[in-house]
Amino acid sequence: MNILQFILFKKNGTLSLDGKIHAIPQNHIVVADENAIPVKKNNDDFVFITCYPVNLLPLHQDLISQAAILSCCKPFKKDIYKTVPVDNSVIESTEKLMTMEKSLPICFLYLYCLGIDKYYFASLLCQFVGVNINNTLLEFFEQNYTNQWAVSRYAKELGISTHKLNVIFYQKYGMPVKQWLMEKRLKKGGELLLTTTMRVADIALECGFSNHAHFTALFRRRFQICPSLFRAAAKRS
């Protein structure tokens, strides 16, 4: 389960899941995996939000211990989908939040669901984020490590604080985010030096460094040789 979907039905509707059609009452949230598909009549009849594990990181650290305690009380079994009643104010608030930061409507809806059924949604959070967090973080950083972003920008994109992101990286990878990014970018730079004829300055920008000098200084500190000599030595060998 790598994706959760929140589908807010403003009117009576139907949901297709695992080859079956399920009737959903008006003013209900459906929480299900990526296989759930609303049978469309009018797009204005429902609100559709896709959630990845990383979107729930702001809630995960605060609620995971509660989920663990609750899980000791009785085993958790995830339903194929879960419906939660809502009123119009929840739907309207969700639609307003969707125009703002992307993690806000997801966290809002999840907190609302927790208030309705604490055991189920705390346990689901534990399973959903706890199982997927390592792969999710790695996938996000693999896709974005060459961006010229400060660590605070990565944290903002993930919807968590810089401190919390560094704590997670220490726990998962044994190093802070900045060090992981530097190692990853330098490795990419070394690969491009060996496999392309790109200028060192262009490689620096391609790998997420702000300029040629910054890349060269870090490369020399890490490998005890400057990029141009590294490339020349490789050609001679």
C-alpha positions in Angstrom: 0.0 0.0 0.0 1.9 3.0 -1.3 -1.0 5.4 -1.8 -4.1 6.3 0.2 -7.0 8.1 -1.5 -9.5 10.5 0.2 -12.7 10.7 -1.8 -15.3 13.1 -0.4 -18.7 12.3 -1.8 -20.9 15.5 -1.7 -23.8 13.5 -3.2 -24.8 9.9 -3.3 -22.4 8.0 -5.5 -20.8 4.7 -6.3 -17.2 3.4 -6.0 -15.6 0.7 -8.1 -13.2 -1.5 -6.2 -11.9 -5.0 -6.9 -14.5 -5.5 -9.6 -17.4 -4.6 -7.3 -19.6 -1.5 -7.2 -20.2 0.0 -3.7 -22.9 2.6 -2.9 -21.5 5.6 -1.0 -23.9 7.9 0.9 -23.9 11.7 0.5 -21.5 13.6 2.7 -19.1 10.7 3.4 -15.3 10.4 3.0 -14.0 7.2 1.5 -10.5 6.2 2.6 -9.0 3.5 0.4 -6.0 2.5 -1.6 -5.2 3.4 -5.2 -7.5 0.7 -6.6 -10.6 2.6 -5.6 -12.2 4.5 -8.4 -15.3 6.7 -8.1 -17.9 6.1 -10.8 -18.0 9.5 -12.4 -21.3 11.3 -13.0 -20.2 14.9 -12.4 -16.7 15.9 -11.2 -18.4 18.5 -8.9 -20.1 15.8 -6.9 -16.9 14.7 -5.2 -13.4 15.9 -4.0 -10.5 13.6 -4.8 -7.2 13.7 -3.0 -4.2 11.4 -3.4 -2.0 10.8 -0.3 1.5 9.4 -0.2 3.3 8.3 3.0 5.5 11.4 3.0 2.4 13.6 3.2 1.5 12.2 6.6 5.0 12.7 8.1 3.9 15.7 10.2 1.4 13.4 11.9 3.5 10.2 12.0 6.0 11.1 14.7 3.4 12.5 17.1 0.9 9.6 16.7 3.0 6.5 16.0 3.5 5.8 19.7 -0.2 6.0 20.3 -0.8 3.6 17.4 1.7 1.2 18.8 -0.1 1.2 22.2 -3.5 0.7 20.5 -2.2 -2.1 18.4 -1.2 -4.0 21.5 -4.8 -4.0 22.5 -6.1 -5.8 19.5 -4.8 -6.8 16.0 -5.4 -4.3 13.2 -7.0 -5.4 9.9 -7.3 -2.8 7.2 -10.7 -2.6 5.5 -10.8 -2.6 1.6 -12.2 0.9 2.1 -13.5 2.9 5.0 -16.3 5.5 5.0 -16.5 8.4 7.4 -19.5 10.8 7.6 -18.8 14.5 7.1 -20.8 17.7 7.0 -20.6 20.5 4.4 -18.2 22.6 6.5 -15.6 19.8 6.3 -15.9 19.6 2.5 -15.8 23.4 2.1 -12.7 23.6 4.4 -11.0 20.8 2.5 -11.6 22.6 -0.9 -10.2 25.9 0.5 -7.1 24.1 1.9 -6.5 22.5 -1.5 -5.7 25.9 -2.9 -2.9 26.3 -0.3 0.0 24.1 0.7 -0.5 20.5 -0.6 -0.1 18.7 2.7 -2.7 20.8 4.5 -5.9 19.1 3.2 -4.4 15.7 3.7 -3.5 16.3 7.3 -6.8 18.0 8.0 -8.8 15.1 6.6 -6.7 12.6 8.5 -7.0 14.4 11.8 -10.8 14.5 11.2 -10.9 10.8 10.5 -8.8 10.2 13.7 -11.4 12.1 15.7 -14.1 9.7 14.3 -12.3 6.4 14.7 -9.0 6.8 16.6 -8.0 3.2 16.8 -8.5 2.5 13.1 -6.8 5.6 11.7 -4.0 5.6 14.2 -3.3 2.0 13.3 -3.6 2.7 9.6 -1.1 5.6 10.0 1.3 3.3 11.7 1.1 0.7 8.9 0.9 3.2 6.0 3.8 5.5 7.0 5.8 3.1 9.1 6.1 0.5 6.4 6.7 2.9 3.5 8.7 5.8 5.0 12.2 4.5 4.1 11.3 3.9 0.4 9.2 7.1 0.2 12.0 9.4 1.5 14.6 7.7 -0.7 12.4 7.9 -3.8 11.7 11.6 -3.1 15.4 12.5 -2.7 16.5 10.3 -5.6 14.2 12.3 -7.8 15.2 15.7 -6.4 18.8 15.6 -5.1 20.2 17.5 -8.1 17.9 20.5 -7.4 19.8 23.5 -6.0 17.7 23.5 -2.8 18.6 24.2 0.8 17.7 21.5 3.3 14.9 23.7 4.5 13.4 23.6 1.0 13.4 19.8 1.0 11.7 19.9 4.4 9.1 22.3 3.2 8.3 20.2 0.2 7.8 17.2 2.5 5.6 19.3 4.9 7.9 18.8 8.0 10.5 20.9 9.9 14.1 20.9 9.0 14.9 19.4 12.4 12.5 16.6 12.0 13.9 15.7 8.5 17.4 15.6 9.9 16.3 13.4 12.8 14.7 11.0 10.3 17.9 10.9 8.2 20.0 10.2 11.2 17.7 7.3 12.1 17.5 5.9 8.6 20.9 6.7 7.0 23.2 7.6 9.9 23.9 11.1 8.6 22.3 14.5 8.2 20.5 15.5 5.0 23.2 17.9 3.9 25.9 15.2 4.1 23.7 12.7 2.2 23.0 15.3 -0.5 26.7 16.2 -0.8 27.8 12.5 -1.1 25.1 11.8 -3.7 25.9 14.9 -5.8 29.7 14.2 -5.7 29.1 10.6 -6.8 26.9 11.9 -9.7 29.6 14.4 -10.6 32.3 11.7 -10.7 30.1 9.5 -13.0 29.6 12.4 -15.4 33.3 13.2 -15.4 34.1 9.7 -16.4 31.2 9.1 -18.9 30.7 12.4 -20.6 32.7 15.3 -22.2 30.7 17.9 -20.3 32.6 20.9 -18.9 33.3 20.8 -15.2 31.2 23.9 -14.7 28.3 22.3 -16.4 28.6 19.2 -14.4 28.6 21.2 -11.2 25.2 22.8 -12.1 23.8 19.5 -13.4 24.6 17.9 -10.0 23.0 20.6 -7.9 26.0 22.7 -6.9 25.7 26.4 -7.0 28.9 27.0 -9.0 32.1 25.4 -10.4 34.2 26.5 -7.4 31.9 25.0 -4.9 31.9 21.7 -6.7 35.6 21.6 -7.2 36.4 22.5 -3.5 34.1 19.7 -2.2 35.3 17.2 -4.8 38.9 17.8 -3.9 38.1 17.6 -0.1 36.3 14.3 -0.6 38.6 12.5 -3.1 41.9 14.4 -2.6 42.0 15.4 -6.3 40.4 18.1 -8.4 37.7 17.1 -11.0 39.8 17.9 -14.1 42.8 15.9 -12.8 40.4 13.1 -11.8 39.1 12.9 -15.4 42.6 13.1 -16.9 43.9 10.3 -14.7 41.0 8.1 -15.6 41.6 8.7 -19.3 45.3 7.7 -18.9 44.4 4.5 -17.2 
